[in-house]
């Protein structure tokens, strides 16, 4: 019995050691960068463009229906939401079988806004072609507009051949390029509103009864198991070749991140485009924060102003703007050293609020800057004018004396 008791104790200690060891390993993994199954991904801060995570982010990938965010922004830049669009035969019938549609009929009339809802919420490919033909005159012309915009954004690894993500070897982009396109789209409030909708309802038209759809982006659908309350905007995509794709945006604690996940798959019934987007957002929100570097009115430095009166020559310079820097939470207590760039030849007089230079904090290769201004008036010194007045008087007296002396000498000579 004693032997058995000793064996049981040793076995119990061994099992307890394993359990503690495993707990430690799990904890360590939670503090490191995520490991994703999706082939390509990127997480960036929308304000600073700082890359918080990336995996093969510059590798060319098929975007599937994430293409539609560019289609949508071009429509918004060229149309009024209330304009009426009539669907043509070519726009409708060119959609291959098996691709998602809203069953738009030839000759059906919808507003631009309704078509955008179908495009971004339901991911209707027929809506993409109808809008493209309306805006560009032809689908081919609109695709040319898409690639022109890509070039304007400076994207060199993206090329589009269609409006909605039809599988084509020459229709490609990267996670990095898609994040730039999304960043551009987010500048438009109407895009944000429509692309962030959990559902849409299209009133009856001349060809159809009411149509209602739930967003394909499950992250914005409240009753969905994949719902993530911080996501504000998103667009899904899928083809067999592209895999599970999602480009989205989330906001929390004054931070706004853009996440792109491409080449995902389905695991246990859940798309990795949703699960891994949430993983990346949690990683970003848990590991990065905004650090308040400066506030308006804070003093950055003190200078001595040349040609100033003794009582005002000592001048404090202050920030005009708040400076918030995105930093790793490990660096929240770090004091960063600024670069101060003063204007040349600063001299009196100076008025309170005059911009006298700039200050720059460079953190993780990202510059954060503010103008710096005078905190009070600086009066010009009265010494120089006094000296000039005395000097001028002396010169006048000297000239007068010389003239008088010359006349006196001339009279004496005569």
Buried (B, 14 or more C-beta within 10 A) or exposed (E): EEEEEEEEEEEEEEEEEEEEEEEEEEEEEEEEEBEBBBBBBBBBBBBBEBBBBBBBBBBBBBBBBBBBBBBBBBBBEBBEBEBEBBBBEEBBEBBEEEBBBBEBBEEBEBBBBBBBBBBBBBBBBBBBBBBBBBBBEEBEEBBEBBBEBBEEBEBEBBBBBBBBBBBBEEBBBBBBBBBBBBBBBBEBEEBBBBBBBBBBEBEEBEBBEEBEBBBBBBBBBEEBEBBBEBBBBBBBBBBEEBBBBBBBBBBBEEBBBBBBBBBBBEEEEBBBBBBBBBBBBBBBBEBBBBBEBBEEEEEBBEBEBEBBBEEBBEBBBBBBBBBBBBBBEEBEEEEBEBEBEBEEEBEBBBEEEEEBBBBEBBBEEBEBBBBBBBBEBBBBBEEEEEEEEEEEEEEEEEEEEEEEEEEEEEEEEE
